[in-house]
Amino acid sequence: MPFIKLEKCTRCLKCVKDCPAQAITIETGEIADTCIHCGHCVAICPEMAVRPDFGDVFLLQPHTVTPKDFRNLTSEIRSCRSYLPKDVPDAVLLQLVDNMKHYPSANNARSLQISVVRSKEKVKLLNDLTEEALIKMFSFITSPWVSPFIRIFAPSINISKLKRYKASFIEKQKTNDSQICHHAPAVLLFHGEVSNSEMAEADANIWATYTSIYANTLGLNTCFNGFIVKAMGKKSKLNSHFKVPSNHKVYASLLVGYPKVKYRNEASRQSPIVVLL
Ligand SMILES: Cc1cc2nc3c(=O)[nH]c(=O)nc-3n(C[C@H](O)[C@H](O)[C@H](O)COP(=O)(O)O)c2cc1C
């Protein structure tokens, strides 16, 4: 629970008014257990009289990112599938993970864990086991016994595409090439407890997205990887190899490394359809 130091409090009521759970009784300094641990009371207090439930309070530094900077940065960020054979220092990988404390989490539980796969051997293992798992999965789905049912009951699954993926994974296996991890020096796995709510998945994708942007400011490039997420589902045999607990599922994964290629042009893409109401 956050804690109000009443002796520092000037009763400005900023925390009371901003609390989304109406959990603060300023007269007594009590915070009810309806508190959702968002930390707004800590963030808004001009006297730093509200202490967080974890760690300390620091004065925010004004950022210098202009809208133009942000637009330029995001238009420059592309999925990287070609990396320099250069390790990302552990300190930098840990910096990426440390900054995740600033990213939003659906119920403030912040229960995601991150496995950082960053040795050549482990990344290759992740690549190979993912390929193997997907070849098995796609062979089953595209088999003559199963595919007719898939066509009827799950028509959105593109059987021909899965067949193409399966063939190309088998081809890559023969040449010992890396179609999943693209020889990235590091892969981040965002995993959390399997639950019926989709919140862990939302958190994982948000954290991975912010991480991708932050990584790019550090000269790194990234690539989301849906194949790994598909292969490392609930009770996947791969999980134990990468310290993913048995009750966890990988909800997002991000390849990280120094890019071998540099894109110089902004390729126009369609903006989403917008409806102004
Ligand atoms: C959720 C998600 C999963 C993705 N999975 C993969 C993947 O498994 N392998 C891959 O090479 N690219 C993957 N991508 C990258 C997309 O293919 C890529 O975003 C798209 O081609 C557009 O290119 P850009 O990211 O350079 O703009 C994924 C992207 C997202 C957002």
The ligand as an SDF file (V2000), in Angstrom:
LIG
                    3D

 31 33  0  0  0  0  0  0  0  0999 V2000
    2.4510   -9.4120  -33.1090 C   0  0  0  0  0  0  0  0  0  0  0  0
    3.4670   -9.5410  -34.2030 C   0  0  0  0  0  0  0  0  0  0  0  0
    4.0450  -10.7610  -34.4840 C   0  0  0  0  0  0  0  0  0  0  0  0
    5.0230  -10.8720  -35.4810 C   0  0  0  0  0  0  0  0  0  0  0  0
    5.6220  -12.0710  -35.7240 N   0  0  0  0  0  0  0  0  0  0  0  0
    6.6310  -12.1530  -36.6110 C   0  0  0  0  0  0  0  0  0  0  0  0
    7.3490  -13.3840  -36.7920 C   0  0  0  0  0  0  0  0  0  0  0  0
    7.0510  -14.4000  -36.1590 O   0  0  0  0  0  0  0  0  0  0  0  0
    8.3830  -13.4030  -37.6630 N   0  0  0  0  0  0  0  0  0  0  0  0
    8.7420  -12.2880  -38.3640 C   0  0  0  0  0  0  0  0  0  0  0  0
    9.6900  -12.3610  -39.1430 O   0  0  0  0  0  0  0  0  0  0  0  0
    8.0670  -11.1130  -38.2400 N   0  0  0  0  0  0  0  0  0  0  0  0
    7.0490  -11.0230  -37.3630 C   0  0  0  0  0  0  0  0  0  0  0  0
    6.3930   -9.8350  -37.1850 N   0  0  0  0  0  0  0  0  0  0  0  0
    6.8050   -8.6680  -37.9380 C   0  0  0  0  0  0  0  0  0  0  0  0
    5.7680   -8.3000  -39.0290 C   0  0  0  0  0  0  0  0  0  0  0  0
    5.8460   -9.2360  -40.0280 O   0  0  0  0  0  0  0  0  0  0  0  0
    6.1170   -6.8890  -39.4620 C   0  0  0  0  0  0  0  0  0  0  0  0
    5.6850   -6.0070  -38.4650 O   0  0  0  0  0  0  0  0  0  0  0  0
    5.5090   -6.4970  -40.7930 C   0  0  0  0  0  0  0  0  0  0  0  0
    6.1030   -7.2280  -41.8110 O   0  0  0  0  0  0  0  0  0  0  0  0
    5.7110   -5.0040  -41.0910 C   0  0  0  0  0  0  0  0  0  0  0  0
    7.0810   -4.6560  -41.1390 O   0  0  0  0  0  0  0  0  0  0  0  0
    7.7220   -3.5750  -40.1670 P   0  0  0  0  0  0  0  0  0  0  0  0
    7.5730   -4.0720  -38.7530 O   0  0  0  0  0  0  0  0  0  0  0  0
    9.1290   -3.4830  -40.5980 O   0  0  0  0  0  0  0  0  0  0  0  0
    6.9820   -2.3030  -40.3290 O   0  0  0  0  0  0  0  0  0  0  0  0
    5.4020   -9.7200  -36.2140 C   0  0  0  0  0  0  0  0  0  0  0  0
    4.7990   -8.4820  -35.9240 C   0  0  0  0  0  0  0  0  0  0  0  0
    3.8650   -8.3860  -34.9390 C   0  0  0  0  0  0  0  0  0  0  0  0
    3.2580   -7.0330  -34.6520 C   0  0  0  0  0  0  0  0  0  0  0  0
  1  2  1  0
  2  3  1  0
  2 30  2  0
  3  4  2  0
  4  5  1  0
  4 28  1  0
  5  6  2  0
  6  7  1  0
  6 13  1  0
  7  8  2  0
  7  9  1  0
  9 10  1  0
 10 11  2  0
 10 12  1  0
 12 13  2  0
 13 14  1  0
 14 15  1  0
 14 28  1  0
 15 16  1  0
 16 17  1  0
 16 18  1  0
 18 19  1  0
 18 20  1  0
 20 21  1  0
 20 22  1  0
 22 23  1  0
 23 24  1  0
 24 25  2  0
 24 26  1  0
 24 27  1  0
 28 29  2  0
 29 30  1  0
 30 31  1  0
M  END
$$$$
